[in-house]
Amino acid sequence: MGTSPVEPSPTPQEFRPVPWNKRTLALPASAPSVRLARDWVTGVLTDIGRHELAESARLAVSELVTNAILHAEPPMTVHVRGTVEHPRIEVTDQSMVPPQQRHTHPPVDVDDEFSWSTVGRGLDLVASFARRWGADIDPRGFGKVVWFEPAA
């Protein structure tokens, strides 16, 4: 369900894992979790030297955590995985229902507050701030992961 083709894996000299001590945040299913996730992801990206991705990541993770609170089942977690060059932010929950992008027309214009201020456009907003995004359902029935790679 990504928004662009799969890119080749990084070569071994490009692979620098995200620091282990800043990879996972457990969240309660409540409104303050949105702010917690935003601030935590910003901190992780700053720690790994990718502050230019922070604003797009803040907006996209806010949408995914909000969706998890409204439409999924706890527990919820936020992960930062991947490499310094290609960080991937993931939001997990226990729902087996995949997210549905509405593909609004006209598409969301991130510079026009009115075009994305209504309910139901969260995944369009995520797509606007991501190089790629998608969702994976756990084949064992343990929920799903909705992920994105923030765009600069």
C-alpha positions in Angstrom: 0.0 0.0 0.0 3.1 2.3 -0.3 3.1 5.5 -2.2 6.2 5.0 -4.3 8.2 2.0 -5.6 10.4 0.1 -3.3 13.9 1.4 -3.3 17.0 -0.8 -3.2 18.4 -1.7 0.2 21.4 0.3 1.4 24.8 -1.0 0.8 26.7 -2.2 3.9 28.7 1.1 4.3 25.4 3.1 4.3 23.9 1.0 7.1 24.0 2.7 10.4 21.3 1.4 12.7 19.1 3.8 14.8 20.3 3.9 18.4 18.9 1.0 20.4 18.1 3.2 23.4 15.7 5.4 21.4 13.7 3.0 19.4 10.4 2.2 21.1 7.7 4.2 22.9 4.7 2.4 24.5 1.6 4.6 24.5 -1.7 4.6 26.4 -4.9 4.8 24.3 -5.5 8.5 25.2 -5.3 11.9 23.6 -2.0 12.9 25.3 -0.3 10.0 23.5 -0.4 12.1 20.3 1.8 14.8 21.8 4.0 12.2 23.5 4.6 10.4 20.1 5.3 13.7 18.3 7.8 14.9 20.8 9.5 11.5 21.1 9.9 11.0 17.4 11.3 14.5 17.1 13.9 13.7 19.8 14.9 10.5 18.1 15.4 12.1 14.7 17.3 15.0 16.3 19.5 12.4 18.2 20.4 10.6 15.0 21.2 13.9 13.1 18.0 14.0 10.9 16.4 17.1 12.3 15.3 18.1 8.7 12.8 15.2 8.8 11.3 16.2 12.2 8.4 18.4 11.0 7.1 15.9 8.5 7.5 13.1 10.9 5.7 15.0 13.7 2.7 15.6 11.5 2.5 12.1 10.1 3.0 10.3 13.4 0.3 12.5 14.9 -2.1 11.2 12.3 -1.2 7.6 12.8 -1.4 7.7 16.6 -4.7 9.5 16.4 -6.0 6.8 14.0 -4.8 4.1 16.4 -6.6 5.8 19.3 -9.9 6.2 17.4 -10.0 3.0 15.3 -7.8 0.4 16.9 -7.2 -1.5 20.1 -4.4 -1.0 22.6 -1.7 -1.6 23.4 0.0 0.9 21.0 3.6 1.5 20.4 5.7 3.8 18.2 9.0 2.6 16.8 11.8 4.2 14.9 13.6 1.6 12.8 15.8 1.5 9.8 19.0 3.5 9.3 20.1 7.0 9.9 19.8 7.6 6.1 16.4 5.9 5.9 14.5 6.1 9.2 11.1 4.4 9.3 8.5 5.4 11.9 6.0 2.7 12.8 2.8 2.8 14.9 1.6 -0.6 16.1 -1.8 -1.6 17.5 -3.8 -4.7 18.0 -6.4 -4.2 15.3 -6.4 -6.5 12.3 -8.2 -4.0 10.1 -5.9 -2.3 7.6 -6.1 1.5 7.2 -8.0 2.8 4.3 -6.7 5.8 2.4 -9.6 7.8 0.8 -7.6 9.3 -2.0 -9.4 12.6 -1.8 -9.7 14.7 -4.9 -8.3 17.3 -5.0 -5.4 15.9 -3.0 -4.4 17.4 0.3 -2.5 20.6 -0.1 -0.2 20.8 2.9 0.0 24.6 2.5 -3.7 25.0 2.6 -5.1 24.4 6.1 -8.7 24.2 4.8 -7.9 21.3 2.4 -6.9 18.9 5.2 -8.8 20.2 8.2 -11.7 17.8 7.9 -11.9 14.2 9.3 -11.0 11.3 7.1 -8.0 12.7 5.4 -5.3 11.6 7.8 -3.7 9.0 5.6 -3.7 11.5 2.7 -1.8 13.8 5.0 0.6 11.0 6.0 1.2 10.3 2.3 1.9 14.0 1.7 4.7 14.0 4.3 6.2 10.6 3.5 8.6 9.2 0.9 6.8 5.9 1.3 4.2 4.5 3.7 2.2 1.3 4.1 0.7 -1.1 6.6 1.5 -4.7 7.5 -1.0 -7.1 9.2 0.6 -9.6 11.5 0.0 -13.1 10.0 -0.3 -14.6 13.5 -3.2 -12.3 14.3 -1.3 -9.9 16.7 -2.4 -6.6 15.1 -0.8 -4.3 12.5 2.0 -1.9 11.9 1.3 1.3 9.9 4.6 2.9 8.9 6.1 5.7 6.9 9.5 7.1 5.9 9.4 10.9 6.5 10.2 13.2 3.6 12.5 16.2 4.0 
